[in-house]
Amino acid sequence: MSHLCHAEACTAVVSPKRLMCPRHWRMVPRHLQSAVWANYRPGQEIDKNPSSDYLTAHLRAVNAVAVAEGRKAPYPGVEEAAR
């Protein structure tokens, strides 16, 4: 089982446990990388039941990559909701 990197327009295939391909993951600021891993629960990629904290961290990481690539953040309301 695998899936595509969650960065916008990326077609790289990654392991189900990974949010992004290595190139895009390196664009995620360390504090957001830490938040993703702190809220990851082993097996969530199998049972498809991640926590709301994980989903918030996930979306913030996707936004960070989009901005780093000069794109508009695809989830603009996430920053406010995460506070």
N, C-alpha and C positions, 0 to 999 in steps of 0.2 A: 504494500500500500504506500502511496506517495501523494503529494499534492504540489500545486504550484506555489512559489514564493508569493507572499501576501503584499509585496510592494507593487504599486500600480504599474501595469503594463509589463511586468516581468514574467517571463515564461520558463524560468529555471525550475526544475523539479527538485523538491527537497523531501526529506524524511518527514513523516507525520508529526514527529515531536518538535520539529523546527518551524519557526514562524516565517523565516526568510532565508534566502540563499546567503552564503557568506559575504558576497559583495554588498548586499543591501544591509545585512545585519551590522556590518562595520560602520554604516552610516548612522545607526541608532545611537544616540548619546548613552554613555555608560549608566546613568541613573535610570534611564528607561529600560535598558537591557536588564538591569537588576530587578526592576519592577516586574518585567515579564517573567523572569525566572522565579522570583519570590512568590508569584501567584500561580505558577504552573503546578498542576497536580498530575502526577504520573497516571496515565490511562485516560485523561480527558480527551485525547485525540481518538480514543476508541469508543468511549460511551457518549461522546459529543455533548458533554455537560460541564463546560468550563465555568468557573465562578465569574460573577460580574466584575470583580477586581481584576481578574485575568483579562477579560474582554476589554476593560478600560485601558489597561496597560498595552494590550495588543493594538488597539486603535490609535493610541498616542504614538506608538512606535511607527505605525504605518504613516501617520501624519508627519512625523519627524523626517522620514525618508523622502516623502513627497516634497516637503519644503527644501530639503538638502539638494534635491534634484531640480529645484526651480519650479515645482508644480504647486498648485493650490492644494492645501490640506483637504483630503476627501471627507474628513469627519470633523468639521469645524466646531461643533458643539461639545466635543469630548473634553477639551481643556477646561471649560467651565464646570462640567459635570464632575471632573476628577478632583476638584478643590474641596 
